[in-house]
Amino acid sequence: MNWLSEARWSPYAVGAAIGVLSWFTLLVSRHPLGCSTSFARSAGMIERIFRGRKVDEKPYYREVRPEIDWQWLLVIGMAIGAFLAAWLSGDLAVLWVPERWAAAFGTAPLPRLLAALSGGILLGFGSRWADGCTSGHGISGAMQLAVSSWISACCFFIGGILAAWFIYRVVA
Amino acid sequence: MTAKSRQRLQGLLFGVIFGFLLQKGGVTRFDVIVGQLLLEDFTVVKIMLTAVAVGTVGIHLLKHLGWASFSPKRGSWGRNAIGGLLFGVGFALLGYCPGTIAGAIGSGWLDALVGGLPGILLGSALLAAVYPKLQARVFSRGEFGDLTLPRLFKASDWLVIAPLLAIIALLFLLLERAGL
């Protein structure tokens, strides 16, 4: 079982396995792989703590109910699965600043934290605007050959490539 | 066990496998994702397009056998193109996406847990707040409903899938030849 403790697997093997996984989620659970809706449901559940039941009356949350469902547990499972994978390869480390960021902007945690927070806000906002993320549109919707998903996935990378060029080639 | 809790348990188990694979593939790492967006490391594209190639063939077989049905998302240029570009900028700043951030948190990244996660929740709540306005003014621009590529090209599913697989294979060949 040496392969379980290897730090990296071939991207083609990992991709093929995710492809097979997507057959089974559709066949067994009748759900495509997706993640970002769960963050919207969680946001609604947190809002409910402060504002009570009237949160459920918001038009958005009438469509995306703030509740725990299949996909919400999928996302929790993903954190557990990644924990196991990192632990098996001795990759588990509690860190603040990734290498590539440190090389461009230094090792201080605060700037990285602020970038992650603002990036997260845009990512959450954009994923719900586009009605999906890199998994829901980029993998599941793309394989259903949905036009909405192919447009979204292309725009994720167009926006990402332009922004990364600006951040790391112009600003840094 | 009720049907609902069985569903949730299935979600959790599928998630463990998905997260395990993403971590082993390297895409729960900021450096790999930003490397992709800087076009220096093509791990993300290789994983996504292999998953799409393998997935497409399988789920279309399941559909033709009548064992599964699809739910292509409805969309519009205003929704998918603008939302996608905003997502992309966030993707580059954060260095994780909504799925891989769960994996990054699981493997110990505090920038993901303390910065990225509250950010995504806040961004989602903001969108929920402005949703009715956007729906009326932006999401309706250039609507195409639940259109799929076979319907767009007026071709059978397999007539679209075959060239798609060929393009993906060709791209991989070029990437490997370029040493990327």
Interface residues (C-beta under 8 A of the other chain):
Chain A: E6 R8 W9 P11 Y12 V14 G15 A16 A17 I18 G19 V20 L21 S22 W23 F24 T25 L26 L27 V28 S29 R30 H31 P32 L33 C35 S36 S38 F39 A40 S42 A43 G44 I46 E47 K58 P59 Y60 Y61 V64 I68 D69 W70 Q71 W72 L73 L74 V75 I76 G77 M78 A79 I80 G81 A82 F83 L84 A85 A86 S89 D91 L92 A93 V94 L95 W96 V97 P98 E99 R100 W101 P109 R112 L113 L114 A115 A116 L117 S118 G119 G120 I121 L122 L123 G124 F125 G126 S127 R128 W129 A130 D131 G132 C133 T134 S135 G136 H137 G138 I139 S140 G141 A142 M143 Q144 L145 A146 V147 S148 S149 W150 I151 S152 A153 C154 C155 F156 F157 I158 G159 G160 I161 L162 A163 A164 W165 I167 Y168 R169
Chain B: Q7 R8 L9 Q10 G11 L12 L13 F14 G15 V16 I17 F18 G19 F20 L21 L22 Q23 K24 G25 G26 T28 R29 F30 D31 V34 G35 L37 L38 L39 F42 T43 K46 I47 M48 L49 T50 A51 V52 A53 V54 G55 T56 G58 I59 L62 W67 A68 F70 S71 P72 K73 R74 G75 S76 W77 R79 N80 A81 I82 G83 G84 L85 L86 F87 G88 V89 G90 F91 A92 L93 L94 G95 C97 P98 G99 T100 I101 A102 G103 A104 I105 G106 S107 G108 W109 L110 D111 A112 V114 G115 G116 L117 P118 G119 I120 L121 L122 G123 S124 A125 L126 L127 A128 A129 Y131 P132 L134 Q135 F144 D146 L147 T148 L149 P150 L152 D157 V160 I161 L164 F172
